């Protein structure tokens, strides 16, 4: 059986159109994330879908220079969590894992809707939290940039090349094994 096409097709593309995304589509994305599994059904993530032009402009001011392309996005969704919102067993806090599952469900639905979806870490978290009114004690885990496919003319040479490069992943035996730990799973030192 092949991999689900939306998982296989999902890539962090940057060439976005400013075209509006309908409320119905945005609600389906939120519902997909809402359906993600969570320990004890805690649903330990929260989403803020930013679509108001003024609020969106304030959030875009927090973006790192390398995320210049995201300034065209008609929507950015913030994913927020707090360790106290979910299950903690000993030293293991499940909230980041659960938020990750919700964010992936959101992305898969976005691909099914014909959108480009690109989670980013390149923003000033303190300023972004202030722009969105997120409490200090909560974690702004990621911003997910959304848009329909757009024109590539404003992309840097590096990003333009990335848009058309083959999708390169580590070999499966570097990230997965069966039955017990395998030393091949230890990442090679970064150069």
C-alpha positions, -999 to 999 in steps of 0.1 A, spaced: 0 0 0 15 34 -9 20 63 15 -10 86 19 -6 111 -10 -9 142 12 20 130 34 41 122 3 32 155 -14 37 177 17 68 200 13 77 233 29 71 254 -2 76 292 -1 61 306 -33 28 317 -19 -1 336 -35 -18 363 -15 -52 348 -25 -76 346 4 -83 312 21 -120 307 28 -134 304 63 -147 269 55 -112 257 46 -97 273 77 -123 255 98 -115 222 82 -78 227 90 -86 235 126 -109 205 128 -82 182 115 -58 194 142 -86 191 167 -90 154 159 -54 146 166 -48 120 194 -38 132 229 -31 116 263 -63 114 284 -79 135 256 -62 166 271 -58 182 236 -29 201 250 -24 224 220 -41 257 210 -42 273 176 -45 309 167 -53 314 130 -43 349 121 -62 363 92 -71 399 101 -47 421 80 -37 443 110 -30 414 133 -12 395 105 10 425 98 20 427 135 29 390 135 48 393 102 70 420 118 83 393 141 96 371 113 133 366 108 148 380 75 151 345 60 113 342 62 108 372 39 87 350 16 61 345 44 51 382 43 29 373 13 9 347 33 -28 354 38 -28 332 69 -4 323 96 -15 299 124 3 299 157 5 266 176 7 271 214 11 247 243 20 246 280 34 215 298 7 218 325 -21 213 299 -12 177 293 1 145 307 34 144 325 48 110 335 80 112 355 104 132 334 83 129 302 61 158 292 37 148 264 25 182 253 51 189 226 45 154 211 8 160 211 11 195 196 33 179 169 6 154 160 -20 182 158 3 203 136 9 173 113 -29 167 110 -33 204 102 -6 201 75 -20 170 59 -54 186 56 -39 218 42 -22 197 14 -56 180 7 -71 215 3 -45 224 -23 -25 247 0 12 252 6 19 248 43 52 257 59 60 254 96 87 279 107 109 286 137 123 318 122 106 344 143 111 364 175 90 343 199 88 370 226 75 396 201 52 371 184 37 362 217 31 398 225 16 404 190 -9 376 196 -15 382 233 -1 348 244 7 345 281 44 344 291 41 310 307 28 294 274 50 282 246 46 294 211 59 262 195 57 271 158 41 293 133 25 276 103 25 297 71 -3 290 47 -11 300 11 -21 288 -23 7 281 -47 20 314 -60 46 331 -82 83 322 -76 97 355 -89 103 370 -55 122 341 -40 159 342 -34 181 320 -56 186 296 -27 149 293 -20 141 290 -57 165 261 -60 149 245 -29 114 248 -45 125 225 -74 151 203 -57 144 166 -52 130 157 -18 159 142 1 154 123 33 177 102 54 177 66 46 150 47 65 175 26 84 190 58 98 158 67 115 139 34 121 145 -1 134 126 -30 148 125 -47 182 155 -30 199 178 0 197 203 0 169 234 21 171 229 32 134 201 54 148 226 77 165 229 108 143 263 114 127 282 144 142 274 177 124 302 192 104 
